[in-house]
Structures are given as C-alpha cells and as structure tokens.
Amino acid sequence: MLLHLVAEFDLQRDVVPWLAARGWAAALDASENSSALYVVNVERNGKIIYTWKGNQRNTHIGLYDLQTKQNEHLYMFERDLRIISCSVNNERTLLAVSFRQYTEEERVSRLLQSVSKYLTLLIEIHPINNVRVLKAVDSCVRVQFLYPVEGRNTSTESRLLLVSEDKYIEQFDIHVAEEEHKVVIQNSGQLPRARVADDLIWAQWDMVEQRLFYIVPKESKSTLKCVQFYPDENFNSILESHLDISVNDTQLKLVNFGYDYCQDQDVASKSLNLQVFTSKAGGLCVCCSLASDIPDEIMYSIYFLHKGYNKTFTVSLERTESHQLKEVAFMNLDYYVAAYLPGQFLHLLNIQHPDLLCYSLFLTGEDARIDVLQNCSIRSPLVSTVLDCHIGSMYAVSISDSALLRFLQNSKRDSERLAALHCALLHFRHTEGLEMQIIWWISENLSTCHSFDPIQEFIIASLYCRMCPETHDLDKLLPYTSLLDWIGIIPGVTCATDIISLPVLEFQNSKGFWEKLNSNLESVKYAEPHLHYHNNVLRREWRNLSEEREERTTTAYLRNIFENAKKVLSHLDTWDSEERLVPLFQEEDYQQQLLMGLMVAQLKDHLMRHLQYVGKKKIDQIVLDYVANLLNLVHRIMKEVWRRYQLHSCIFCFDERGSTGEFAVFHIMSRILEAANGMCMPLPPGFHTLHLGLGVRCLPLHTLLHYIDNGVLHLTETCVRKLLKDLDDTEKNEKLKFSIVMRLPEALGQKARQFWNHPINANFIARKYVKLLLEKLGNRQCSRPIPERPSVPVEFLPLNYLTNMLAEIETQGVHPYEKQDHVNVRFVEETALKHTMTLLGLKYS
C-alpha cells in the first residue's frame, strides 16, 4: 500500500468512551440507531463537531479538540432532530445549527403544513442563553462561521456564512458583548447581512484559507469563481475561470459545508462529483468525475488551471462487477491529487509538473489498496487529510517512503520507474538513507531503463529539489527533468489533453497562494518551457573554446571563466575525510574547469534575465551552489557505489587485474560520463583519472584502446605518468605504454615521455621529430649544398639520405623541439640505428 493513513480522529475510539462514561452512549447500542452518532463539521482550528442521540431521544452536539484530545458538550435539543449543518465560532461563544424539524410525511400527518421544514438557529453557548432564529424555510440551509487568522486576539464580532438550497450565499455580521459573565448578541433587530453569491449550482468551502469556490452555469459552459474572505471583515471576488463542464443539475451540490452523510449521499447520486484543490506552490486544480457510456470504463478530468490545460483520463477496469463500482474519490496531497476507486486503482497526479504522464503514479492491485477506505464517502477537508463520513474517522494521509522504494525496486515499466523516482526525489525531503537506496537502485538498473537515463534524472531532480527553496520563482527557471518529451503509455489508461483559457485574477497586494498562482499563470503566458535553463548554448560555446584553446588562453573572457571555476572548486574543499574514500584528485583539468566556468557564466546570465529583483550577489551565490552541488552529487554517487562494492583507495596498483567490484564501478562511471556528456555537465576533479585507472585494471588492451579512441576514456597526465613510472618494461607492459603514448595529445605527450626512459619512447620521439620537419619542408627543394657531417658507424644509404635532408632543414632554422636540445638529427640517426639493430638481433655499440 503506497498511501499511509494514520487515524487522527475516530468516533468509536475518541468519542464513544467519553459518552459511555457520562451515561450518554446507551442509545447508541441499538442497531437501528447505528447512524445516531456522526460527524457534522470540521472547523479551521482542527475542532470536530459531532452529534448523537441521547437516552431520551434528545439530540446532542459535541466538540472534539484534536490538539488537546478532549471532548466538550456544546448543546442539547430536547427533541429527536436530524442535524443538517453546525458550526461554532472561534471563541466558542456562538453556535449556528441547521436541522430538519419534520419529514414531509410527519408534517402532513400532524397537520403542520404551516410549519417550515428546516430551521436555522443562532445560539449563545457561553453560557447557554438566548436562541435566535436565522431561517425558517422549506429549503435546506448550511452554516459556517468564518475564522480569523491564527493567533489573533479574541474578537467581539463573528461572521457567519449561510448557504441556501435556493442557490444563494449570504454573510451575517454578529456583534457580541460580555455582560455579567455572559456573552450575548448585541444586535436587537435583524442581523446585518450581505449577499456573497447568487445562482450557484455548486460550492466548496476552503476552511484553512477562508475561500469560497462556486460555479455559476452559463449556457453550455460553467464559470468557476472564488471569493476570498479577509481578516479585516471584507471579502471580494478574486478569480474567474471558464470551464468546459456542462452542469445540468437542478440541486445544489456543496463540498466541505458540513458532513451530513445521508443528505450528501442523496445529493451525490444526482449531481456532479467535482472538487477544487490548491497546493502550496500555487497550483489550482478542478477534479471532476465524468459519466461514461461504456460500463467497464471510468472517466475523470483534471483541470490544471495554473498550467492552462485539462487532462481527461479514461481507465479500463480490470474487474467488471458493476455492483461493486463506486464513484471516484479525490484527495488533496498538496504535491499530488489522488483519484481513488476502491478495489480498482489509485492515480496520483502530479500538480506541480503535470505535463508528462510519466511523473504521475498509476497504481493497481495491492499497491493501490487502502484498507481503511473501502467506500467513496470521503472528503478532503484539509491538505493531506481525508474524512470518511460514513464511519466518522479522519486520517492523515502521506506517501510511504518505504512502500515507494519497494514499488521502485519491483517496477518493470519505465513509466512506473520514472514516476516513483520523481516522487522519491522531489516529494520527499532528502535524507542520506533515502539517497543511498536510490543510488543503489540506479546502479542495479542502468541497463534496464530504456526511455530515460536514471543518472541524469537523479542529478537534475536532486538539484531542483535542493535549490528551488532558496528563492521564489527559481522552480520555473531550473530544469526538473532530463526529458523533453515522453511518448510511452500506461496500460489501461488513455489521456486526452485540451488547452483551456487561463483564469482571470483580480487582486492587489495579495501574498501567499494568490501571488504564487499569479506567478504560475505569468510563466504560462510567457511560454514556460523556454524559461527553463538549457545547455544548448553551453555545449556550443564549450566546443568552440576547446578548439581555440591556444589562441585564447590569455583573453580576459577566459580568465573570468577560469575564475568562476576556482570559486566552484572552493566549495568542494569542504568534503570531509570520510568522503575522501573515493580517490578523486584535486588536479588541473582544463576541459572540466572550462565547462564549470562556462556553466556558471551562462546560468548567471539566465537567472539575471528573470530574477533581477533578487540581486546580483544572491544570484552569484545561487549559481555557485548549483554547480558545486552538481559536482557533489556525482561524488555522492561514486562514494555510495565505492562503499557498496567495498573498493579502497589503492586502486592505481597497475600490476594487478581489477576485481568484479571494480569492473562494476567502472561500468557505472562510464554511464556517469555518458550522462554528463548528454547534459553537458562538468565532472569532479580527478574523475577521468580514476575512470582511466579502473579501465587499465579491468579491460583487455584492445578494449581499453577502443574506449580511448571513442572518447569513453580520457587520457590524463596524472594517470599516464603513474602508469609509465610504475609498470616495468615487460613485453606486455611495453605494448600498453607505447599504445597509450601514441594517443597522447602533443602537449601532454611531451610531458609524459619525460617519465619513460625506454628505446620505444626514443623511437617515438624520433618519428615525431622527422614528421614535423618534413611537414615544415613541404614542397621546398634544397637550395644549398649538403654540409659535411661526422661519419656514422654504419653506412646505410636510406638513412644517410634522410639525415642529410633533415640536416638541410635544420640549417634553415627549423627546430620543432626548441625546448629539448638533445632532440635533433643526430638523435634521430642514433635512434633509428638502435631500433634497426634491435630488430635484427644485433648489438649496437
């Protein structure tokens, strides 16, 4: 089971013992009164209002405080009533109650036609005193007190929302005063009221943020509106969005305006199943269950209003027992919206990144099972909270990290792996244990992931998670995935995406959610994908500067680039002694430092274009942290695989062959290099040296040379120098050394050959010298007589001819090896003779 539920409140556990201790629970034992105890409302401060029938069929109202775990008796009616709605103000001095006085049959039988069916009361309960009638009508009414911001001092004014089945909402202003230790209502006449909304067909209350969402039908479409209530007692309409939802219901559907289970079930069977969810990051979603013409299919739509599109999902059900099918239930998990059909599926839809289906989890079978939620009479009154209205239990909902890791390890499809990996990296806070298990999974599944690179996803998603909390709007500028698109499928699920119009916001100086939502909408208007940082320009610039290295090493531009790299590397000096387990050397690596510096410069330019209000100093720090964290993540991967395969730092003993563990680490490092090349990402200092060292130990010579020639292995001065010094000159080692030396770039080759005093090395130097001289000669003809030269020990006409030609070129001032005076024509001549005599098996003297 992926979702983990913890019961925060349960009527049988938290209320029934309290009732029994006071002698009020006897009436609950009778089977016909099994529904006599039920939850009526959940207030903003976490207090739960419930009602039950007493021994004398009296109707009681009680309150349970989630923080103190205490129950409190609020009021008692000396009649058998069906409580429809109930709310208590923040100070617990006023109680608003709406109930049904009689059924239609009772009213007719008792000749009470003139008596209204429903009654709404406002009661003074501190202490119990006056009762005022707010409504006496034949239409159902719901009540809800507004709550001030948390921490505000006790107020002398309360505001009450009244929602009528006649499709309007109004607000009552209630002034109270304390008289002789009693809190009484000051208004002697009618209470001041203001109309909030008219002609609505659906409404939902957001108790935490004190927001009212409601829908007004307009022809074939509907308009979603939102009213925000403020602590200063004002309210205003702040959002309007057109939805392509046809609402043909004649009965008003209410969400989170109390929880009368029987009434809700009756309305739910006739009306649209629709809910609005918001997220802390400024996400706004409308979830709607749709009717399907095919019995074995379930359809539901999610309107991602903050992204400007709607996704409609059609799910083919595995089992078709129609009597077991229930309506899809929606839950708000902040980062995800959950669509749940008991016994069938659990669909966790990513709110923040809904564009690619592979970042949403679709679960069936055991993974989708939620034991305690076997029916769909659930509501989501708070984020990551569900209330089962039928049994009266409220649960805190979270994604189980252990279950998620098991799901990741057992998954066979790339879509499941991507969704689970994304959830583990971005939804959970990073811990060392979680990162370790993810890295271990990556190391085992590098060859089984076909549509994505798990190393790239790990690095980019981890960077996104670490960096985005630093600054507002940074999440829109940094990449969160390595994928540009995903064309895979989820078995049994089809998805249709439609572009919708963006919501219209009307607010001034609003902070929090509305500011974030507005920022999200602005990013959609300015083509959101183009806001994310890309490496296209970085790759092109890096390639150009690498090719022009010798011509531009002294420019101010390059000096600034390498200064950036030095700043990044200074962050890496904080690695502790344990992390030195991996033998990464702090060595000069021109290419990697160039790439580090370029990434700093270009990422800085990208952020400065969009985050000017942050300031240059802050952006400089963000960029340095980003690149340093990138290098640190690569090091983290290497440290974990190093530890897992129990390698040690004495990895550069070239006289031994590599172990199975070393070969596994070499393969992982090759995949890290491939991932880095794909993202144009710098690697930590010493990475190529370590990679080459493992390659020498693990690979046969022909494979090693093939990897070098194809750019998988990079020749570094540190590794080549150690190899030339440490290996003796056996025939096998000579072949290895010569093959390596032959492949060295000119500048590195001149340095490395100083550490290998061997005829083969001298032979190579001589060949190189001759080649360079002949290239200088070109098509020129000798214009002066051949000078006299000392006689040579052996007359060998082809060699004499070559040396005479080279001497002529030298006399014209051409000397490729000016820094090595001993490399001249005489050196070439002696080397050639020594090599020839050796091949002939003769002794040179």
Disulfide bonds with the S-S distance in Angstrom:
none
